[in-house]
Amino acid sequence: MSKELLRKWLSSYKFKNWITTETRKLPVDQKMKEARADNIAEDLSDNSRWHSHGRGIGMKTLVEDINLKIEDYSQIKKLSSTIREYYELLLDYMNREKISMFVHTKEFF
């Protein structure tokens, strides 16, 4: 199920503005987006590679090993500080309410 969700999310949102391939400038269609999303899902679900389900994968690894294009928001000062403030507020709220997990959605919070 997680592979299917990742495939759907990547092909619909992450890759929505992906129009041409980076090196050969070929047109990208929906099938290519889905195939790339499948490859990423397979790579990320390889337990023999990551040795853990609960440990994060760093941005450098995602960019260099998985070849995933990621915008480094830490280089955008205002955005970085806004995200940090939100994260700290959320952690404070979770600690105060004794919540171990939280998902921010349009309907809640």
Buried (B, 14 or more C-beta within 10 A) or exposed (E): EEBEEBBEEBBEEBBEEBEEEEEEEEEBEEEBBBEBBBBBBEBBEEEEEBEEEEEEBEBEEBEEEEEBEEEEEEEEEEEEEEEEEEEEEBEEEEEEEEEEEEEEEEEEE
